[in-house]
């Protein structure tokens, strides 16, 4: 049983928080509801007090900061901004500012509010501080609009809470190295060869490893999503730089090579910008270093090595099986990039875990959930 603080902010999604509180109590957790005044205009505090069997506090007092986890659902744009800037004008924001444990939040707002530059900056600040965000999801909102801003379902938030609570010490004392993003190989001073990888999957894996107590280093190649907080961030924009930075840290206990590393780079790079003309531009490509193979060749006893394979359909899956043995890896995570609804540029993924013991498909789910299931498999491989 854990002590969970459930913060509820203003918004129509506040009614969903009642179900979250019910699920937490049913699981045996001690729940303390903390509602803002705006939240009470949508759902009465007595509803949460009845579900939690505990009164909502009206002022900050010691036991609020001695809980195991603070979850805020829904997290409105207004409270998100307050948390990002350290404001403490109500009992929930006071608690969040004083609380030293893990914080999980489920944003909910109008799609345009979610997409606004100010909100994006506030989200990045919270991520940098280690706040775990669940959602928001795409769907129909209360005002009839469709877009990204809908609060994740209570069951999804509850599952994430359970994962954070149950696994927070699993990788304590372990060093985890994660690569993420897509490398860019310069053609000239302004052009490059690259790929569509956003780094979302690798970032989710780094955050999940951190939540399980690991000391995490993220080698990042041109991320288009905010990196997680409380991890060491090492920029590595090209394949050569990623190779150098990863191999320099190859003594980690667990290595996850989630980055989409270019297989080829231009043999020659122009120092300036090549001007456009009517003549064809012929570019000779040369192979880049095989980082995963080098890691496999130098791996030490007890080290866990995870490779990733982004490929097409059954042919790609067959290549992933070959890659497992060729690269001396413990696990290959196969991602079918022939599908438009998962993988590159998508919030969800569906993967096949390929190991010497067999294969397991993880069905389509948010990348954070996929990361959690991948880490479940990794934990089984780490020597106790």
C-alpha angles and dihedrals in degrees: 000000000000134000107243127186112208112202117195124193133189119290140091089268088070089092089065090058089068089064090048090053090049092051092050093049091046089054089057100257124143104240127198114188118214114189128185118224089252091054090056090060087067104032127016118244088231089067091061093039090055093048094044094037086224133098120249109247120244096198138026114270133167103269091059091069095042095066125114097237142005116213121185115197121194101020107194124209089249096054091041088058091047092052092047091055098038098247117161110188100138138031093266096052090042090054092047091051093049097038116103100184130085117303123205122186136185110204120212125180146116112305093242091051090051091049095047116116092236091055092047090053091048091049090051090052092052092048090050088056092052100258110154113224122204111198143288097216131210116253147095115319130209095264090055098257123130122222147084111316105079114126114249115256117271091245091057092048091046091051090052092049091050091049093051093048098043099044105035094113101034095103098029111147093017126117114223124192118198128182118201142172133032126294122233120213113204120237094179137334093301109018131072144174110241146145139238098258112132096188091239094130094047092047090051090051092049091050092047092050090050091050088055091058101262127142099240133202117189117200101200128200111193099318117202092192127063114269118240120261127250095033130108107255119207116183115219111167100173133049091248092052092046090050091051096047096044095047090048087061098036093123092078117127092236127024122192114187099197096146120109098236117193114251091206138027132189111278089219130031123201113230092216134031115291107231119231117252139154094270123098116253111226114197123192114212126205127195120263124224117284100238096181092051091051091050090050092050094052101035116132129222112286095017116131116219122192124187130191129216121197105190145129126281126296093339089057091047090053089053090050089056090053091046092057093066098031093056095039091235130158093219139008118204107210118205118188103221093180087084120083096204096063140035119019115051092352129114091220135058142185119204143176118224109216118196139150088261093058141275134296127189118215106206124230111297140137111297090245089060091046089051090052092053092047090052089050088061093044093052088059090056098048112098112245 
